[in-house]
């Protein structure tokens, strides 16, 4: 579960950037929703990584990697909002 959440968090911004390149028509920005999903999946990966660490030996490592991802996420979010 935490590996799936961290993969979803990684691919959400990639797919948002691809979608913005393909769809060049006038529209609202997709990035606020992308930030919501990315943050949600990263925070789930942290929780699940530590909650289910007894189920798979790599879950704790994935949870720790997700913490680093959360720090990068909040840094990007603060820079985006300013």
Residue pairs with C-beta under 8 A, 6 or more apart in sequence:
1 48
1 52
2 44
2 45
2 46
2 48
2 49
2 52
2 59
2 62
2 63
2 66
3 45
3 58
3 59
3 62
5 41
5 42
5 44
5 45
5 48
5 66
6 41
6 42
6 45
6 62
6 65
6 66
6 69
8 37
8 41
9 37
9 38
9 39
9 41
9 42
9 45
9 66
9 69
9 73
10 69
12 34
12 37
12 38
12 41
13 34
13 38
16 30
16 31
16 34
19 30
20 30
31 80
35 73
35 76
35 77
35 80
38 73
39 70
39 73
39 74
39 77
42 66
42 69
42 70
42 73
43 66
43 70
45 62
45 63
45 65
45 66
45 69
46 63
46 66
46 67
46 70
47 63
48 59
48 63
49 59
49 60
49 61
49 62
49 63
49 64
49 65
49 66
50 59
50 60
50 63
52 59
53 59
53 60
53 63
